[in-house]
């Protein structure tokens, strides 16, 4: 998160991800923006996306790249800032959840990530995810 980040609610996050999909292609929303889409967080300040390797490689060659964070994460500037990564796309594309027309990282995968990072800012997300998963598993859709 940078000091110029503006908090985004669910509607804004979905609009920005749809913009990315329409202009560049397939992606899976991850971490904080996925939590916003699930309704487990009110807002986020960034859009983290997992994308296929081919798309990652083509984006790495464009003028929209403003910062190479590390070899696996690009910071892309297209009126807004998106963080895109090829890490995990293949795994997440096998087990994503579709919400509001957006592919999102599964709650279980986000929980695993948050527990592994175990930062103070992740603690509330961990609690909410545990409750969400517990409740989700008790609901049967027929």
N, C-alpha and C positions, 0 to 999 in steps of 0.2 A: 504494500500500500504506500502510495506517495502522498505528500501533503496537498496535492491538487485533487485528490480523489473526492468524488461526490457520491454520497450514499445513493444506492439504487434500490427501489422496491421491486416486488415481483413483476408487475406490469412492465417496468423499464427493463429489467433483466431479460424477460421473454422477448421483448421488442428488439433488444440489441443482439440476442442470440439468433433470432429469425433473420435479422439483417446480415449477420455473418453467414448463415446458411444460404441465403439467397444470393450472396455475392461470391462466396468461396466454396461452399460445399458442406459435406458431412462433418458433424462435430458432436461431442458428448460434453454436456455441462458438468463441471466437477466442483467438489468442495463447497465453498460458501454460496456460490450462485445456485448450485443444486439444492442447498438447504433453503434458500429463499423460494425457489420454485415449489418445494415440498411444503412450504408454510411453516418450517421449523425455525426460521430466522426472518426478521422483518426486512432487513436490508443487507447489502454487501457493497463494497467499494471497488470490486474488480470482477472481471469475467474470466474465469479459468476454463479453458476448453481443451479436451483431448481430440486430436485430429489424426487422420491417416498419414502415414509416412510420406506418400507422394504429394499430398497437399502441403505438408510441412516443408518439404524440399522446395516446392515452387514458391511458397510464401517467403522462404529465406532469401530468395533472389529478387524480391520486389523492393520498391522504394518505401513501402509502408513499414518495413522493419526499422524501428528506432533504437532498439537495444537488443543485443544478444546477451541474455542473462547467463546462460551456460549453453553448452552445445545442444541441449535437449529442450530448451524453453526460449521462445521468441516473444518479444514484446512488440505488438503490432499497433500502429497508429492509423486509424481510419475514422476520423472525426471523434472517435472514442479510443480507449486503450483496452486491448484484449491480451491476455497471456495465453499463448497456445503451446501445446506440447505434444510430441509424438509418443511420449512415455505413457504406457498403459492403454493406449487406444485399442489395440488388438484384444486385450483382456476385457476391458470395459465394454467393448462392442458385443461381446458374447453374453453379458449380463447387465444390461442397462434397464432403466425404467423409463417408460414414456409418459410424460406429464405435460399437459397443455401443448401437445405437439412437439415437445422438446425431449431429446434423449438426455437422460441424466444418469450420472454415476449412481449405482445402487446404494441404498442407505447402509447396507452392510459394509460395502467397500469404503464409504466415507467414514464410518465408525472405526474401521480398522486403521485408516490413515490418521484420523484424529487421535486415536489411542497411541499410535506409534510416535507421533509428534509430541503429544502430551504437553502442549504449551498451556500456560494459564488461560489464554484466550480461547482455547479449545474445550475447556471443562464444561461450560454450559451446553455447547454443541453435543458433547459426548452424552450428557444426561438426557437431552432431548431425543437424540438418536436412539438411545437404549429404550426409552419409553415408546417411541414410534415403532421400532421393530417389535417390541413385546406386544403392543396393541395390534399391529398389522398381522402378526402371526395368529392372533386369536380370532380375526375376522375372516370368515369364509364367504367367498363370492360364488354364487351358484348360477 
